[in-house]
């Protein structure tokens, strides 16, 4: 392997991708929220085509990382769960996209 090829291999570090975001459902959730701003649980479940339990698990992981803010409230007498990216989540999303672009260029 040439010296230049070795240098390029060192620059290609997939481990820089954020594991919290990189899961398929979490990636879709972050992508959707980055464009939608705020979405309720039912909307997310339909758009991502996942079960209540699956969505809850992934939302919780993103919430624990500080990437999403989950707000529970009532609309009339019906409970409503709203989700949006936090500032930290938006920064992490932008960094994730940047890391993907860097990997693609290498």
C-alpha positions in Angstrom: 0.0 0.0 0.0 1.4 3.4 -0.9 2.0 6.1 1.6 -0.7 8.3 0.1 -3.2 5.4 0.3 -2.3 4.9 4.0 -2.9 8.6 4.7 -6.3 8.4 3.1 -7.2 5.3 5.2 -6.4 7.2 8.3 -8.7 10.1 7.2 -11.5 7.6 6.6 -12.7 7.1 10.2 -16.3 5.8 10.3 -16.1 5.8 14.1 -16.7 9.6 14.0 -20.4 8.9 13.2 -22.6 9.5 16.1 -23.9 6.1 17.2 -27.0 7.6 18.9 -28.1 9.1 15.6 -26.9 6.3 13.3 -29.6 3.7 14.1 -32.1 3.5 11.3 -35.1 4.7 13.2 -33.2 7.4 15.1 -31.7 8.6 11.8 -35.1 8.9 10.2 -36.5 10.6 13.4 -33.7 13.2 13.4 -34.1 13.8 9.6 -37.8 14.2 9.9 -37.6 16.6 12.9 -34.9 18.6 11.3 -37.3 19.6 8.6 -40.7 19.5 10.4 -39.6 21.4 13.5 -42.1 19.9 15.9 -44.1 16.7 15.3 -46.5 14.7 17.4 -46.1 11.1 18.3 -48.9 9.9 15.9 -47.4 11.8 13.0 -44.0 10.4 13.6 -45.3 6.9 14.0 -47.1 7.2 10.6 -44.2 8.8 8.8 -41.6 6.4 10.1 -44.0 3.3 9.8 -43.0 2.0 13.3 -44.9 0.7 16.3 -45.7 2.7 19.4 -43.1 0.7 21.4 -40.4 1.0 18.8 -40.8 4.7 18.4 -40.9 5.2 22.2 -37.6 3.4 22.7 -35.8 5.4 20.0 -37.3 8.7 21.1 -36.2 7.9 24.7 -32.6 7.2 23.5 -32.5 10.6 21.7 -34.1 12.3 24.6 -31.5 10.8 27.1 -28.7 12.1 24.8 -30.3 15.5 24.9 -30.9 15.5 21.2 -34.7 15.8 21.3 -37.2 17.5 23.6 -40.4 15.6 24.4 -43.3 17.6 25.7 -46.4 15.8 27.0 -49.6 17.9 27.1 -53.3 17.6 26.6 -55.3 18.8 23.7 -58.8 19.0 25.0 -59.0 15.8 27.0 -56.6 13.8 24.8 -53.0 13.4 25.7 -50.5 14.6 23.1 -46.8 14.0 22.9 -44.8 16.5 20.9 -41.1 16.0 19.9 -38.6 18.5 18.5 -34.8 18.7 18.1 -33.0 20.5 20.9 -30.2 22.9 20.2 -27.8 20.2 21.1 -29.6 17.8 18.8 -29.5 20.2 15.9 -25.8 20.7 16.4 -25.3 16.9 16.5 -27.4 16.5 13.4 -25.3 19.0 11.5 -22.1 17.4 12.7 -23.5 13.9 11.7 -24.3 15.2 8.1 -20.8 16.8 7.9 -19.1 13.5 9.0 -21.1 11.6 6.4 -20.1 14.1 3.7 -16.5 13.8 4.7 -16.6 10.0 4.5 -18.2 10.1 1.1 -15.5 12.5 -0.2 -12.7 10.2 0.9 
